[in-house]
Amino acid sequence: MKHLIWSSGHQLLLKNIVRADNCYLYDSEGKKYIDLESGVWCTSVGHCNPKINKAIISQIEKISHTGFFYANPVIENTSKKVLEITGLNDGKCEFLCSGSEAVEYGMRIARLIAEKPLALTFSDSYFGAYGEAGKRQHDNWINYNRLECSCNSKEGCTGECAEFNTIPFERIGIFLFEPGSSSGLVRFPSVKLIEKIAEKIKENHGIIIVNEVTTGIGRTGTWFGFQHYRIQPDIVAIGKGIGNGYPVSVMAVSKNVAEVLATKNFLYAQSHQNDPLGAVVAFEVINTIQNENLLLQCQQLGNLIIEQLNEYKKIFPIIRQVRGRGLMIAIELTEKAEPVQKELLKKGFILVKRSGGEVLRIDPSLTIKEKDIKAFLKTFGSILLKIQKK
Ligand SMILES: Cc1ncc(COP(=O)(O)O)c(C=O)c1O
């Protein structure tokens, strides 16, 4: 890896991965790994999914790139599908290249049309590698710490504490919501808190933008993470899983936002807006999840993992907490997350240890087989047993 820039903080897990098939990765020696990370949570319907590959091949033989002066029926068809699953009927979409870009673009629109100067979000949220939402350090942001307040609830803030009452809703025009903190180590905000915030934002004619880059496209057992709450966002940013590893993302807006936007002078230009190839991939990913009933499968497999991990928690005190929704799961240990991860890797299971805690993440493709999950759980249990006996 002499000629690659390697970002500090990025672990080099395996040097020679040359082939993949659904949830299996193979190295150049032929060793097989079960991928429980799905390539930074992107391969929603499995590596080298034959339906996605077929759609890609068929599209690149027609046209893959146009540029922003052109349209193509596949973009319109995919937009309709995206709007259907987001509940933003009669809204509009734009196809982009990364999760960071979808959030950033959504925020630019929100800032342009918001009637009030402040944007509210949670301090444990992550929104991307760049842009305004990536930094959130200016004084037009409120980064509310929902994990440290006087609500005294296991779920964090429920909107019933003095700290919550200091949020100046009368000056807030935007709520940027990540419905399950991803880099914040998999924590799901309480329903009470989110519904209370949404109500206040709507009372003040504000905009709700959800970042579904990780929680979207079935990861938590519903199409989107916000669907675990009774809210309807105005803007939805979608990335990762919608491309199954291909770099396409989508930013979708409501009919109302689209109408207001049309009255403004709004400029945004990059070379790959609304490329047909990305749109075809997104279309086929949504189709596959629908046709193969993968939302239900995600709920069932997620429950299986969470239940077994909670059983382990009763016998292995090293497990501090198990958190999860669907196939977005974190195991927080009291110690030794890194040696456990390394041992799992040796035995052929890929999990990521997140920085900032003794936390292991499990986010496999929705297409993972039950037998592979069971094999992982068995191996994980035996590693914990060995540690306990020492
Ligand atoms: C919650 C969340 N939002 C946004 C992003 C940024 O997406 P991308 O890396 O595709 O730019 C990530 C990436 O990990 C993420 O987890």
The ligand as a Tripos MOL2 file, in Angstrom:
@<TRIPOS>MOLECULE
LIG
   16    16     1     0     0
SMALL
NO_CHARGES

@<TRIPOS>ATOM
      1 C1        -24.9720    9.1550    9.3070 C.3       1 LIG1
      2 C2        -24.0540    9.4980    8.1940 C.ar      1 LIG1
      3 N1        -24.2820   10.6130    7.4780 N.ar      1 LIG1
      4 C3        -23.5030   10.9640    6.4390 C.ar      1 LIG1
      5 C4        -22.4160   10.2060    6.0910 C.ar      1 LIG1
      6 C5        -21.5650   10.6120    4.9330 C.3       1 LIG1
      7 O1        -21.7850    9.7690    3.8540 O.3       1 LIG1
      8 P1        -20.6480    9.5440    2.7440 P.3       1 LIG1
      9 O2        -19.5040    8.8870    3.4580 O.co2     1 LIG1
     10 O3        -21.2890    8.6790    1.7130 O.co2     1 LIG1
     11 O4        -20.2980   10.8780    2.2180 O.co2     1 LIG1
     12 C6        -22.1200    9.0440    6.8180 C.ar      1 LIG1
     13 C7        -20.9600    8.2190    6.4940 C.2       1 LIG1
     14 O5        -20.5260    7.3490    7.2070 O.2       1 LIG1
     15 C8        -22.9760    8.6810    7.8980 C.ar      1 LIG1
     16 O6        -22.7540    7.5870    8.6300 O.3       1 LIG1
@<TRIPOS>BOND
     1     1     2 1
     2     2     3 ar
     3     2    15 ar
     4     3     4 ar
     5     4     5 ar
     6     5     6 1
     7     5    12 ar
     8     6     7 1
     9     7     8 1
    10     8     9 2
    11     8    10 1
    12     8    11 1
    13    12    13 1
    14    12    15 ar
    15    13    14 2
    16    15    16 1
@<TRIPOS>SUBSTRUCTURE
     1 LIG1         1 GROUP 0 **** ****
